[in-house]
Amino acid sequence: MQTLTLRCTLKPTLEQAAALEATVRLFAEACNHALRVARERGEFRRFKLHRLVYRDLRSMGLSANLAVQAIARVGRKKGNRAKFYQPTSCTFDQRTLSLRGESVSLTTTAGRLIVPMKLGDYQRGMLAKARGVQGGVLTRGPKGKWYINLSIRVEVPTPPTGGKVVGLDMGQRYMATLSSGIQVSGGGVKSRRIHLRNKRAEVRSRLDTERTKGLSALWERLCGRERRFVDHTLHTLAKRIVDSLEPGDTLAIEDLTGLRSRTAQRGKEARYLHNLWPYARFRSLLEYKAALRGVRVVAVDPRHTSQECPRCGHTARENRRSQALFRCTGCGFQHNADWVAATNIARRAGSTGMGRCKPARILRVSSPHRLSSESPRL
């Protein structure tokens, strides 16, 4: 079984929207009160904090289960520098949230409400496969729309045996290179993130001298835009890679745990560019999407994968002539360096074949609008 998050749009009436608004505000007030007590007492452990603030939260008008969820949220706040919670979301568990067909039943300050959901074919299909709903998070969008992020459990198929092994090499210039010959460019993503960073810095400097309504609204729109763009890109790329495989195949990736601590870059700009590629996030997306398709994911040692010749096994730094060119000094084998790394990764995971020795086909990922139109996100 695997737990996934399914985002659904709510269609509340005016009275229901007012009740949702009141519930979210009261939940935020409860979280802020618990956070103040936790910082004053230096106690973020959930059960200790429960004894300190539970009665206060109940006296504020919060239901018992929502009070427990507020305490649990604050318990995960230790070490975070945020000073308070914004009234934008509320957490529900199995006792305060349940499904009623294509509607969701929520515990609010106005009692139990059954709010209709706006579902598409994807949401209906996932809910039909779900073995149970573990709760969810009620959120309010920037334009006043209400959403429910349902936490559902789905059954993961057992991968059949006898599939092929495909290696995946990750990088910055090329986001992903597969030993099967597919290569995805990351230039558009990199330039887009740099543009958004510079735009935020420009607006932030202007906010120091002028606080106009339009400038404040622009800052609100820019906040989180880069994170959403990267998350959408990674989702689309991971789905495209997993869809290119068949159930029973094995996807071999590099074990890049601790990569940033092992590599150092000088200068603020160089460090920022070095941290542009979220390897851990991409790996987690690949693992859960592959599990749903019946594809195994294994992580192998990444050392010298781009310096080892896939034909004769000779390993030397001189084999990597440039970022893109691999030419073995032992046997003269020449190919794209990223493809060589992906092939070596596949071999370390158990592949016995060379793969196809042709120039890799390049797919460019530059626009989130183009991505969403070409490959739907899972």
VEXMAR-163340 format. One line per 4 residues: their letters; for each residue x negated, y negated, z of N, C-alpha, C. Coordinates in steps of 0.2 Angstrom, whole numbers. Atoms other than C-alpha are relative to their C-alpha. Layout:
! VEXMAR-163340
a = X/Y/Z/X/Y/Z/X/Y/Z; ... .
//
This chain:
! VEXMAR-163340
mqtl = -4/6/0/0/0/0/-4/-6/0; 4/7/1/-6/-18/-4/5/-5/1; -4/5/-2/1/-34/3/-2/-6/-5; 0/5/5/4/-48/-10/4/-6/2 .
tlrc = -4/6/-1/11/-66/-10/3/-1/-6; -4/1/5/25/-69/-21/4/-7/1; -3/7/0/30/-88/-24/7/0/-3; -6/0/3/48/-91/-27/3/-7/2 .
tlkp = -3/7/-1/58/-108/-29/6/1/3; -6/0/-3/72/-111/-18/5/-5/-3; -6/5/2/89/-120/-22/4/-1/5; -4/2/-6/95/-127/-6/5/-5/-2 .
tleq = -5/6/1/111/-138/-5/-3/-6/4; 2/6/-4/109/-155/3/0/1/7; 0/-1/-7/114/-149/20/-6/5/2; 5/-5/-2/102/-134/19/-7/-3/-1 .
aaal = 6/3/0/88/-145/13/-2/-5/6; 1/4/-6/90/-157/28/-2/5/5; 2/-4/-5/89/-142/39/-7/3/-1; 7/-2/1/73/-135/31/-4/-6/2 .
eatv = 4/6/-2/66/-153/33/-1/0/7; 1/0/-7/70/-153/51/-4/5/3; 4/-6/-3/63/-136/54/-7/-1/-1; 7/1/2/47/-140/45/-3/-5/5 .
rlfa = 2/5/-4/45/-156/55/-1/2/8; 1/-2/-7/48/-148/72/-5/6/1; 6/-4/-1/36/-134/68/-6/-3/0; 6/4/0/23/-146/64/-2/-4/7 .
eacn = 1/3/-6/26/-155/80/-2/5/5; 2/-5/-5/25/-139/90/-8/2/-2; 7/-1/1/8/-135/81/-4/-5/2; 4/5/-2/1/-152/85/0/0/8 .
halr = 0/-1/-7/6/-150/103/-4/6/3; 4/-6/-1/-2/-133/104/-7/-1/-1; 7/2/1/-17/-140/96/-4/-4/5; 2/5/-5/-19/-154/108/-2/4/7 .
vare = 2/-4/-6/-18/-142/123/-6/5/-1; 6/-4/1/-30/-130/115/-7/-3/0; 6/4/0/-43/-143/113/-1/-3/7; 1/2/-7/-40/-150/130/-3/5/5 .
rgef = 2/-6/-4/-42/-133/138/-6/4/-3; 6/-4/3/-55/-126/126/2/7/-1; -2/-7/1/-44/-111/123/4/1/-6; -4/-1/6/-39/-105/106/2/8/-1 .
rrfk = -2/-7/0/-37/-87/110/8/1/0; -7/0/1/-19/-82/105/4/1/6; -4/-2/-6/-13/-74/121/-1/-5/6; 1/5/-6/-21/-86/133/4/-7/-2 .
lhrl = -3/6/2/-14/-101/123/8/1/0; -7/-1/0/3/-93/122/3/-1/7; -2/2/-7/4/-94/141/0/-7/2; 1/7/-2/-1/-112/141/6/-4/-3 .
vyrd = -5/5/4/12/-119/128/6/3/-2; -7/-3/2/26/-106/125/6/-4/2; -6/3/-3/38/-114/137/1/-7/-3; 0/7/3/34/-132/130/3/1/-7 .
lrsm = -3/-1/7/38/-126/112/7/2/0; -7/-2/0/54/-118/117/4/-6/2; -4/5/-2/60/-133/126/0/-6/-5; 0/4/6/56/-143/110/6/2/-4 .
glsa = -5/-2/4/70/-133/102/-2/5/-5; 2/-5/5/60/-121/92/2/7/3; -2/-7/-2/66/-103/92/-6/4/2; 6/-4/-3/55/-89/100/-5/2/-5 .
nlav = 5/-3/5/48/-81/85/-4/-6/-4; 3/5/3/44/-98/77/-5/-3/4; 5/2/-5/35/-103/93/-6/4/0; 5/-4/0/25/-88/92/-4/-1/-6 .
qaia = 4/1/6/20/-91/74/-4/-7/0; 4/6/-1/15/-109/78/-6/1/4; 6/-1/-4/4/-103/92/-5/4/-4; 5/-4/4/-4/-90/80/-3/-5/-5 .
rvgr = 3/5/5/-7/-104/67/-5/-4/3; 5/4/-4/-16/-115/80/-6/5/2; 5/-4/-2/-26/-100/86/-5/1/-6; 5/0/6/-34/-99/68/-3/-6/-1 .
kkgn = 2/6/2/-38/-117/69/-7/-2/3; 6/2/-4/-54/-116/80/-6/-1/-5; 6/2/4/-69/-125/73/2/-4/-6; -2/4/5/-58/-134/60/0/-7/2 .
rakf = 1/7/-2/-61/-153/60/7/-4/-2; -6/3/2/-43/-157/54/3/-2/7; -2/3/-6/-35/-168/68/7/2/2; -7/-2/-1/-17/-163/66/3/3/-6 .
yqpt = -4/-3/6/-4/-154/55/5/-4/-3; -5/3/3/6/-161/42/7/4/-1; -6/-3/0/25/-157/41/1/3/-7; 0/-3/7/23/-147/24/2/7/0 .
sctf = -1/-7/0/25/-129/29/3/3/7; -3/-3/-6/33/-117/41/-1/8/-1; 1/-7/1/28/-98/44/6/4/3; -5/-4/-2/41/-85/46/-2/8/0 .
dqrt = 1/-8/0/40/-66/51/6/4/-2; -6/-5/2/51/-51/48/6/-1/4; -6/1/-4/63/-56/62/3/-7/-2; -3/6/2/66/-74/55/0/-1/-7 .
lslr = 0/0/7/65/-70/37/2/7/-3; -3/-6/4/75/-57/26/3/-2/-6; -3/1/6/81/-55/9/7/2/-1; -7/-2/1/99/-55/4/1/0/-8 .
gesv = -1/0/8/99/-50/-15/-5/-5/-3; 4/5/3/92/-65/-24/0/-7/4; 1/5/-5/93/-76/-8/-4/2/6; 4/-1/-6/83/-78/7/3/-2/6 .
sltt = -3/2/-6/89/-79/25/-6/-2/5; 5/3/-4/79/-90/36/3/-3/7; -2/2/-7/80/-95/55/-2/-8/0; 1/8/0/81/-115/55/3/-3/7 .
tagr = -2/4/-6/85/-128/68/8/0/0; -7/0/1/103/-127/61/3/7/0; -2/-7/0/104/-108/64/-2/4/-6; 2/-5/6/103/-94/51/3/-3/-6 .
livp = -3/3/7/104/-101/33/-2/5/-5; 1/-5/6/105/-90/17/-1/-5/-6; 2/5/6/96/-101/3/-1/4/-6; 1/-4/6/97/-95/-15/-7/-1/-3 .
mklg = 7/0/3/81/-92/-24/1/0/-8; 0/0/8/77/-96/-43/-5/5/-2; 5/-6/1/69/-80/-49/-1/1/-8; 1/-2/7/61/-76/-66/-1/7/0 .
dyqr = 1/-7/1/58/-59/-73/-6/3/4; 6/-2/-4/41/-58/-65/2/1/7; -2/-1/-7/48/-61/-48/5/6/2; -5/-6/-1/63/-49/-50/-4/7/-1 .
gmla = 3/-6/1/51/-36/-56/-5/2/6; 4/-1/-6/39/-38/-41/4/2/6; -4/-2/-6/53/-38/-28/4/7/-1; -2/-7/1/60/-22/-36/-5/5/2 .
karg = 6/-4/-1/43/-14/-34/-1/0/8; 2/1/-7/41/-20/-16/3/5/5; -2/-5/-5/42/-8/-2/3/-3/7; -3/3/-6/46/-21/11/-3/-8/0 .
vqgg = 2/7/0/44/-40/15/-2/-1/7; 3/0/-6/33/-44/29/1/-7/3; -1/7/-2/38/-63/31/-2/-4/-6; 2/4/5/33/-78/22/-1/-7/3 .
vltr = 1/7/-2/29/-97/22/4/-4/-4; -4/5/3/41/-110/18/-4/-7/-1; 4/6/2/33/-125/9/4/-5/-4; -3/6/4/38/-142/2/-5/-3/-5 .
gpkg = 4/2/6/31/-147/-15/-1/-8/1; 1/7/0/25/-165/-18/6/-4/-3; -6/3/3/41/-169/-28/6/2/4; -5/-1/-4/52/-163/-14/4/7/-1 .
kwyi = -2/-7/1/55/-145/-21/-2/4/6; 1/-5/-6/56/-131/-8/-2/7/-3; 2/-7/3/47/-114/-11/-1/4/6; 1/-5/-5/45/-98/-1/-5/5/-3 .
nlsi = 5/-5/2/29/-88/-2/1/6/4; -2/-6/-3/35/-71/2/-6/5/0; 5/-5/-1/23/-58/9/3/7/-1; -3/-7/1/27/-41/1/-5/5/-1 .
rvev = 5/-6/1/20/-24/1/2/4/-6; -2/-4/6/19/-14/-15/-5/6/0; 3/-6/0/13/3/-18/-6/0/-6; 5/0/4/-4/5/-26/-1/7/-4 .
ptpp = 1/-6/3/-6/19/-39/-7/3/1; 6/-3/0/-19/32/-38/-4/1/-6; 3/0/7/-32/30/-52/-1/7/-2; 1/-7/3/-33/45/-63/-8/0/-2 .
tggk = 7/-1/1/-50/52/-67/-2/1/-8; 2/-1/7/-60/53/-83/-1/-7/-4; 0/7/4/-60/34/-88/-7/-2/-1; 7/3/1/-75/24/-94/-2/-5/5 .
vvgl = 3/5/-5/-86/13/-84/-2/-7/-4; 1/7/3/-87/-6/-89/-3/-4/5; 4/5/-5/-100/-18/-81/2/-7/-1; -2/7/0/-96/-36/-77/-6/-4/3 .
dmgq = 5/5/-2/-110/-49/-76/3/-7/1; -3/7/-1/-105/-66/-68/-5/-5/0; 4/5/1/-113/-82/-71/3/-7/0; -3/7/0/-111/-101/-72/1/-2/-8 .
ryma = -1/2/7/-114/-104/-91/5/4/-3; -5/-4/2/-104/-89/-95/3/3/6; -3/-2/-6/-91/-85/-82/0/8/1; 0/-7/0/-90/-67/-86/-2/3/-7 .
tlss = 3/-3/6/-99/-55/-98/1/8/1; -2/-7/-1/-92/-37/-100/-5/4/-5; 4/-5/4/-103/-22/-106/4/2/-7; -4/-2/6/-88/-19/-119/-1/-5/-5 .
giqv = 1/5/5/-93/-35/-128/3/-6/1; -4/6/-1/-82/-48/-121/-4/-5/4; 4/5/-4/-90/-64/-115/5/-7/0; -5/6/-1/-80/-79/-108/-5/-6/2 .
sggg = 4/6/-1/-88/-96/-108/3/-4/6; -2/4/-6/-88/-107/-92/-1/-7/-1; 2/7/0/-93/-123/-99/6/-5/1; -5/4/-1/-76/-131/-99/2/0/7 .
vksr = -1/0/-7/-73/-126/-81/-5/-4/4; 5/3/-4/-89/-133/-75/1/-8/-2; 0/7/1/-87/-150/-84/7/-3/3; -6/2/-3/-69/-151/-78/0/-1/8 .
rihl = 1/1/-7/-74/-149/-60/-4/-6/2; 5/6/-1/-88/-162/-62/4/-6/-1; -4/6/1/-75/-174/-69/4/-1/6; -4/1/-5/-63/-171/-55/-4/-3/6 .
rnkr = 4/3/-6/-77/-174/-42/-1/-7/-1; 1/7/2/-82/-190/-50/6/-5/1; -6/4/0/-64/-196/-51/2/-1/7; -2/0/-7/-61/-192/-32/-5/-5/3 .
aevr = 5/5/-3/-77/-202/-28/1/-7/-1; -1/7/2/-72/-217/-38/6/-2/4; -6/3/-4/-54/-218/-30/-2/-1/7; 1/1/-7/-61/-215/-13/-4/-6/2 .
srld = 3/7/-1/-73/-230/-14/4/-6/-1; -5/6/1/-59/-241/-21/5/0/6; -5/0/-5/-48/-236/-6/-3/-3/6; 3/3/-6/-61/-243/6/1/-8/0 .
tert = -1/8/1/-57/-261/-1/7/-2/-1; -7/2/1/-39/-260/-7/4/6/1; -4/-5/-2/-25/-250/-1/7/-1/-4; -6/1/4/-12/-252/-15/4/7/0 .
kgls = -4/-6/0/3/-240/-16/-2/5/-6; 2/-4/6/-2/-234/-34/-7/4/1; 7/-4/-1/-20/-230/-28/1/5/5; -1/-5/-5/-14/-221/-13/4/6/-3 .
alwe = -4/-5/3/-2/-211/-24/-5/4/-5; 5/-3/4/-17/-207/-36/-4/5/4; 4/-4/-4/-27/-201/-22/4/7/3; -4/-6/-2/-13/-189/-16/0/5/-6 .
rlcg = 0/-4/6/-12/-182/-34/-7/4/-1; 7/-3/1/-31/-179/-35/-2/5/6; 1/-5/-5/-31/-170/-18/2/7/-2; -2/-7/1/-31/-151/-21/0/1/-8 .
rerr = -1/-2/7/-31/-153/-40/-6/4/-3; 5/-5/2/-48/-145/-42/1/7/2; -1/-7/-2/-44/-131/-31/5/4/-4; -5/-4/4/-28/-127/-40/-2/2/-7 .
fvdh = 3/-2/7/-37/-128/-57/-4/6/0; 5/-6/0/-51/-116/-52/4/6/2; -4/-6/-2/-38/-104/-44/4/2/-6; -4/-2/5/-27/-104/-59/-5/3/-6 .
tlht = 5/-3/4/-43/-101/-70/-2/7/2; 2/-6/-2/-49/-87/-60/5/5/0; -5/-4/0/-32/-79/-59/1/3/-7; -1/-1/7/-30/-80/-78/-6/5/-3 .
lakr = 6/-4/2/-48/-73/-81/0/7/3; 0/-6/-3/-46/-59/-69/5/5/-3; -5/-3/3/-30/-54/-77/-2/3/-7; 2/-2/7/-37/-54/-94/-5/6/0 .
ivds = 5/-5/0/-52/-43/-89/3/7/2; -3/-7/-2/-41/-30/-80/5/2/-5; -4/-2/5/-29/-30/-94/-3/4/-6; 4/-3/6/-43/-25/-106/-2/7/2 .
lepg = 2/-7/-2/-46/-9/-96/7/4/1; -6/-5/0/-35/7/-95/0/3/7; 0/-4/-6/-29/16/-79/-5/6/0; 5/-5/-1/-43/27/-73/-7/-2/-2 .
dtla = 6/3/1/-57/16/-79/-3/-3/7; 3/3/-6/-70/9/-67/-4/-7/-2; 3/6/1/-75/-9/-66/-6/-1/4; 6/1/-4/-93/-12/-60/-2/-7/0 .
iedl = 2/7/-1/-98/-29/-53/-6/0/5; 6/1/-4/-113/-36/-44/3/-1/7; -1/1/-7/-113/-36/-25/-4/-7/2; 3/7/-1/-117/-55/-23/1/-3/7 .
tglr = -1/3/-7/-114/-56/-4/-7/-3/2; 5/4/-2/-125/-69/3/-5/-3/-5; 4/3/6/-131/-76/-14/-2/-7/2; 2/7/-1/-131/-94/-9/-5/-1/6 .
srta = 5/1/-5/-141/-91/7/-7/3/-2; 6/-3/2/-154/-81/-3/-3/-5/-6; 2/5/6/-155/-95/-17/0/-7/3; 0/7/-2/-160/-113/-14/0/-5/-6 .
qrgk = 0/5/6/-157/-128/-25/-2/-7/4; 2/6/-3/-165/-145/-22/4/-6/-3; -4/5/2/-155/-161/-23/8/1/1; -7/0/-1/-137/-165/-20/4/3/-6 .
eary = -4/-2/6/-131/-163/-38/-2/7/-2; 2/-6/1/-141/-147/-40/4/5/5; -4/-5/-5/-133/-139/-24/7/0/-2; -7/0/2/-116/-144/-30/2/4/-6 .
lhnl = -1/-4/6/-118/-136/-47/-1/7/2; 2/-7/-2/-125/-121/-39/6/4/4; -6/-3/-4/-109/-119/-28/6/0/-4; -6/1/4/-97/-122/-43/4/7/-1 .
wpya = -3/-7/2/-94/-103/-46/2/4/6; -2/-4/-6/-83/-95/-32/0/8/-1; 1/-7/1/-90/-77/-33/5/4/4; -4/-4/-4/-81/-70/-18/7/-1/-2 .
rfrs = -7/1/2/-64/-77/-23/1/4/-7; -1/-4/7/-66/-70/-41/0/8/1; 0/-7/-1/-71/-53/-34/6/2/3; -6/-2/-4/-56/-52/-22/6/0/-5 .
lley = -5/-1/5/-44/-56/-37/-1/6/-5; 1/-6/4/-52/-43/-48/2/6/4; -1/-6/-4/-51/-30/-34/8/1/1; -7/-2/-1/-32/-32/-30/4/0/-7 .
kaal = -3/-1/7/-27/-34/-49/-2/7/-3; 2/-6/2/-37/-19/-53/3/6/4; -4/-5/-4/-29/-9/-39/7/1/-2; -7/-1/3/-12/-12/-46/0/3/-7 .
rgvr = 0/-3/7/-17/-6/-63/-3/7/0; 3/-7/0/-25/10/-57/-8/0/-2; 7/0/2/-43/4/-60/-4/-1/6; 4/0/-6/-57/7/-48/-5/-6/-1 .
vvav = 5/6/0/-69/-8/-43/-6/3/4; 6/-1/-4/-87/-4/-37/-5/-5/-1; 6/6/0/-101/-16/-32/-6/4/0; 7/-3/0/-119/-12/-36/-5/-5/1 .
dprh = 6/4/-2/-136/-19/-32/-1/-4/-6; 1/4/6/-138/-34/-44/-8/-2/-1; 7/2/1/-157/-35/-42/-3/3/-7; 4/-1/6/-167/-36/-59/5/3/-6 .
tsqe = -4/-2/5/-151/-32/-69/-1/-3/-7; 2/4/6/-156/-45/-82/-7/1/-2; 7/-1/2/-174/-40/-83/-2/7/-1; 1/-7/1/-172/-21/-85/2/2/-7 .
cprc = -2/-2/7/-172/-14/-103/5/6/0; -5/-6/0/-156/-3/-106/-2/5/-4; 2/-6/5/-165/7/-119/-6/4/3; 6/-3/-2/-182/11/-111/-1/0/7 .
ghta = 1/0/-7/-180/6/-93/-6/-5/3; 5/4/-2/-195/-6/-93/3/-6/3; -3/6/-4/-192/-20/-80/-6/-5/1; 5/5/0/-202/-36/-81/4/-7/0 .
renr = -3/7/0/-198/-55/-78/-1/-2/-7; 1/3/7/-205/-58/-96/5/3/-5; -5/-2/4/-191/-48/-103/5/-5/-1; -5/5/1/-179/-62/-100/-3/-7/-3 .
rsqa = 4/6/4/-186/-75/-113/4/-6/2; -4/6/-1/-172/-88/-110/7/2/4; -6/-2/-3/-155/-89/-102/4/5/-4; -4/-4/4/-147/-81/-117/-4/6/-4 .
lfrc = 4/-5/4/-161/-70/-125/-4/5/5; 4/-6/-3/-168/-53/-119/-4/3/-5; 4/-4/5/-182/-45/-128/-5/4/4; 4/-5/-4/-191/-30/-120/-7/0/-2 .
tgcg = 7/1/1/-210/-32/-119/-3/7/-1; 2/-7/1/-211/-13/-119/2/4/-7; -3/-3/6/-200/-7/-134/2/-4/-5; -2/5/5/-195/-23/-142/8/0/-1 .
fqhn = -8/0/0/-176/-20/-139/2/-8/2; -3/7/-1/-167/-37/-141/7/-1/0; -7/1/0/-150/-43/-136/2/-6/4; -2/5/-5/-140/-55/-126/-1/2/7 .
adwv = 3/-2/-6/-147/-56/-109/6/1/5; -5/-1/-5/-130/-57/-100/3/7/-2; -2/-7/2/-124/-41/-110/-4/5/3; 5/-5/-3/-140/-32/-105/2/1/8 .
aatn = -1/-1/-7/-136/-36/-87/7/3/2; -6/-4/0/-118/-30/-89/-1/7/-1; 1/-7/2/-124/-14/-97/-4/3/6; 3/-3/-5/-136/-11/-83/4/1/7 .
iarr = -4/-1/-5/-123/-14/-70/5/6/-1; -4/-6/1/-112/-1/-78/-3/6/1; 4/-6/-1/-126/11/-78/-1/2/7; 1/-1/-7/-129/9/-60/6/3/4 .
agst = -6/-3/-3/-111/13/-57/2/7/-2; -1/-7/2/-112/29/-66/1/1/-8; -1/0/7/-111/25/-85/-5/4/-3; 5/-4/4/-120/37/-97/-1/-2/-7 .
gmgr = 0/2/7/-117/28/-113/-4/-7/0; 3/6/1/-126/13/-120/5/-6/-1; -5/5/1/-110/3/-124/-1/-2/-8; 1/2/7/-109/-6/-141/-6/-5/0 .
ckpa = 6/5/0/-125/-15/-146/1/-5/-6; -2/5/5/-117/-29/-156/0/-7/4; -1/7/-3/-117/-48/-152/7/0/3; -6/0/-4/-104/-51/-139/5/-5/-3 .
rilr = -5/4/3/-88/-59/-144/2/-5/6; 0/5/-5/-86/-76/-135/7/-3/0; -7/3/-1/-69/-82/-128/-1/-6/4; 1/6/-4/-69/-100/-122/6/-2/5 .
vssp = -5/2/-5/-59/-105/-106/-2/-7/2; 2/7/-1/-58/-124/-106/6/-4/3; -6/3/-2/-40/-129/-103/5/4/4; -5/-4/-4/-28/-123/-89/7/0/-4 .
hrls = -6/0/4/-13/-127/-101/-1/6/-5; 1/-5/5/-21/-116/-115/0/7/4; 0/-7/-3/-24/-102/-102/7/2/2; -6/-2/-3/-7/-102/-95/5/2/-6 .
sesp = -4/-2/6/0/-101/-113/-2/7/-3; 2/-6/3/-11/-86/-118/1/6/4; -1/-6/-4/-11/-75/-103/3/-2/6; -4/2/-6/2/-76/-89/-4/3/6 .
rl = 4/-1/-6/-5/-76/-72/4/5/4; -3/-5/-5/-1/-61/-60/0/-2/7 .
//
